[in-house]
C-alpha cells in the first residue's frame, strides 16, 4: 500500500487514480520552459540519469537519484512541493514521474530531457 500525503484531498486522489491531473498540478509531462519556471518557483528537480551521465553535467539545484534507486528518492523529496523529473531524453523521467505520482507526489516528466532544459535557459553545471 502506498502512503498518501496528508494534504492530498479525496478529489485529488481520485483524479490520480483515474489518470487525470489534479487542479494546480504539473500534469504527467511538462515543457522545458514551464519546468524551468516551476523550479524557479520552488518545485524540486529530480535527475534520474545514471552516475556517469550526471558527472558530464547536471542542473545545479537537482537532486540526483538514478532511476533504479527511485524508491530511495521518495524519502528525500518534500511531499508539499511539485517535482520535475529529468533524464537524458524524457523516457526514464516518464517512468519515474509515474511512480512518484503513485506515491502521492505532484510529479511531471520534463519533455525532451536535459537538452530541452538547457535550450529553455536552465542552468547546467559541468
C-alpha positions in Angstrom: 0.0 0.0 0.0 1.3 3.4 -0.9 1.1 6.3 1.5 -0.7 9.5 0.5 0.5 12.8 1.8 -1.9 14.1 4.4 -2.6 17.3 2.4 -4.0 15.3 -0.5 -7.7 15.6 -0.8 -10.0 12.8 -1.8 -10.7 14.5 -5.1 -7.0 14.7 -5.9 -6.5 11.0 -5.1 -9.5 10.1 -7.3 -8.1 12.2 -10.1 -4.7 10.5 -9.8 -6.4 7.0 -9.6 -8.3 7.7 -12.9 -5.3 9.3 -14.6 -6.5 13.0 -14.6 -4.1 15.6 -13.2 -5.5 17.3 -10.2 -6.1 21.0 -10.3 -3.0 23.0 -9.8 -0.6 20.1 -10.6 2.0 19.9 -13.2 0.4 17.1 -15.1 2.3 14.0 -16.3 4.7 15.9 -18.6 5.9 19.4 -18.6 7.5 21.6 -21.3 11.0 22.7 -20.6 10.2 26.4 -20.4 7.5 25.7 -17.9 9.7 23.3 -16.0 12.5 26.0 -15.6 9.9 28.4 -14.2 8.4 25.8 -11.9 11.8 25.1 -10.4 12.5 28.8 -10.0 9.1 29.0 -8.2 10.1 26.3 -5.8 9.5 22.9 -7.4 12.0 20.2 -6.7 14.1 19.0 -9.6 15.0 15.3 -9.7 17.6 13.9 -12.1 17.2 10.2 -12.7 20.1 9.6 -15.0 23.0 7.3 -14.2 26.0 8.5 -12.3 28.3 8.7 -15.3 25.7 10.9 -17.1 25.3 13.1 -14.0 29.1 13.7 -14.0 29.0 15.0 -17.6 26.7 17.9 -16.5 23.6 18.4 -14.4 21.3 21.2 -13.2 23.0 22.6 -10.0 19.8 22.5 -8.0 18.9 18.9 -8.9 18.7 16.0 -6.6 20.4 13.0 -8.2 18.8 9.6 -7.8 19.3 7.1 -10.6 16.1 5.5 -11.8 17.0 2.2 -10.3 17.2 3.8 -6.9 14.0 5.8 -7.2 12.3 4.3 -4.1 15.1 5.9 -2.0 14.4 9.3 -3.5 10.8 9.4 -2.2 12.2 9.8 1.3 14.4 12.8 0.2 11.7 14.7 -1.6 9.3 17.1 0.1 5.7 16.0 -0.4 4.4 19.5 -0.3 6.2 20.7 -3.5 5.9 19.7 -7.1 8.6 17.5 -8.6 10.0 18.0 -12.1 11.8 14.8 -13.2 14.6 15.0 -15.8 16.7 12.4 -17.7 18.6 12.5 -20.9 15.6 12.3 -23.3 12.4 12.1 -21.3 11.9 8.3 -21.3 13.3 7.4 -17.9 11.8 10.5 -16.4 8.3 9.4 -17.5 8.6 6.2 -15.6 10.0 8.0 -12.5 7.3 10.6 -12.6 4.6 8.0 -12.9 6.0 6.1 -9.9 6.2 9.3 -7.8 2.6 10.2 -8.7 1.5 6.7 -7.5 3.2 7.6 -4.2 1.2 10.9 -4.0 3.7 13.4 -5.4 2.8 16.0 -7.9 5.4 14.9 -10.4 5.9 15.5 -14.1 8.4 14.3 -16.6 10.4 17.1 -18.4 9.7 16.6 -22.1 12.9 16.5 -24.2 15.2 15.8 -21.3 18.3 17.7 -20.2 18.9 19.2 -23.7 15.5 20.8 -23.7 16.2 22.1 -20.1 19.3 23.8 -21.4 17.6 25.2 -24.5 14.9 26.7 -22.3 17.5 28.5 -20.2 18.0 26.0 -17.4 21.5 26.0 -15.9 23.8 23.0 -16.2 27.0 22.6 -14.1 29.8 20.7 -15.7 
